[in-house]
Amino acid sequence: MKIDRRLLDLLACPECKGPLVPCAAQSALCCTRCKLRFLVREGIPVLLVEEAEPIDGESP
């Protein structure tokens, strides 16, 4: 699933307000600052810290 570049430019990590980048074959958005992965469900990013997953098994 391709995420529109204009949408990506508007979105920010809800935890640290850092930029989000596509990851995991574009089925998620990742924040490299706080090491969180936000899933994209049916084309909609789920930007809830409670539902975020740590990247590489790190704790959020």
N, C-alpha and C positions, 0 to 999 in steps of 0.2 A: 504494500500500500504506500503510495507516494504522498508525502505531506507537502502541501503548498508552501513555497518559500515565503510568501507574504504573511501567511499565518505564523510560520516559525519565527519570523522577525518580530512579531507582536508578543509571542509567549515568553514567559519567564518562569523560572523555578519558584514554586510557592514557598519554599523553605528559605532560600538564600537570595532570591531575586536575580540569580545568574542566568546566563543564556542556556537554552536547551538545544541539543543536537539529536538528530535521528540516530537510533542505534537498534541493534537486534533485528536486522533486515527491515528496518522502518516500521516495525510493529510496536515501537516504544520510543519515548523521548528520554534522553539522559542528561543529567546535570553533572558536569565533571568537577564542579566545586564541592558539592556536598555528597557526591557519589550515590545519587538516587536515580532509579529508572521508573518512569511513568508510562504505563501501558496506554496504547491507543486502541479503543474498542469501537468498531463500526465507523472508523474514520474520525472519532472524537477523542482527543487526549483527555485522560482522566488525571487531572492535576490536583489530586488530594494527597497530602502528605501521609495520611493514614493508610492509603492503598499503595503507596510507592514501595518499590523493592530496592534493597541495597544492590549496588553493582559489585560483582566479584565476591559475594558473600560477606562484605563488610557490613557492620551494623550502622544504621542511619544516625 
